[in-house]
Amino acid sequence: MRDRIDLERDVRRFLADNFPLGKDATALSGTDSLLEAGVIDSTGVLELVGFLEDHYSISISDEELLPENLDSVDTIVQFLQRKL
C-alpha cells in the first residue's frame, strides 16, 4: 500500500498538470473543495476518475462518485487509502 504522502503528491501532481491551479499548486489546501474553488468541473471529475483508475489499477463505481470521496485532495487520498 502506498503511503499518504505519496498518494497526495500523485493527486496534486495530476491536478497541477491538468487543471489551472495558479502559480502555486501547493497553496490549495487539502480540505478545499475542488468544485467550489473552480479547479475542476463535472468533466474534470471524470478525468480525475480516469486517472485514479488507470494510475492505481482500481475500479470506481458510479455509487462512489460522491463529494465525500472526490471533492478535495484530502478526501481523494482517504478514498484511495480505502480502495487500495
N, C-alpha and C positions, 0 to 999 in steps of 0.2 A: 504494500500500500504506500502511496506517495504521501509525504507529509504536507501539512497545511501550508507551509511556506512555499513549497514547490507548486502546489495547486494554485495558490493565489498569484504567484509570479506568472504562471501559464495563462491564467484568466486575464490578468492585467495586460499582458503582452498581446493577447488576442484582441482585446478591446482597443488598445492603443494602435495596433496595426490596421484595424478595420473600421474604427469609428472616430469621429472628431472629439478628442478629449481636451483640446487646447495644448498649450506648450508643455504643461507638466501633468502627465497622466497619473503621477503618484499623488497629486493633490485630491483626487477623487477618494473620498472616504469609503471605507469598506461597507458602511451602512447606507450610503447614499443610494436612493432609488435610481437605477439606470434609466427607467422610463420617465420618471418625473424630472430628472436632470437633463433629459433630451439626448442622452448618449445613444440610446437605441430606441427603435420603434418596433412595431409588430413584425416587420420584415427582419429587423435586426435580431429579434428573439429567435426567429427561425435560423438565421445564420449562426447565432450562438449555439443553438441546439445541435446543428450540423457539426460545428467544431467540436463540441463536447463528445458527441457520439463517435466521431472519427478519431479524435486525439486519444480518447480514453477507452475506446472499444466497448462502449456501453450503449444500451438502448434506452431511450427516454420515451415513455408512453404519453399519449395525449392527456391522461389524467394527471401526469406530473408537470404539465406546462402551467404552473401556478406561480404567482409572485413570491410565495413562500419559498420557492426553490430557485428562482431565476431573476429576482429583481435587484439584487445588489451583489457586489463582489463577495461579501460575507455569506450570503445565502447560497450563492453558487458553490462556494467552497464547501459549505456544510452539506449541500446536496451531493456533491461529488464524493465526499467522505463516506456518506451513507451508501452510495451506489457502488463504490469501489470496495 
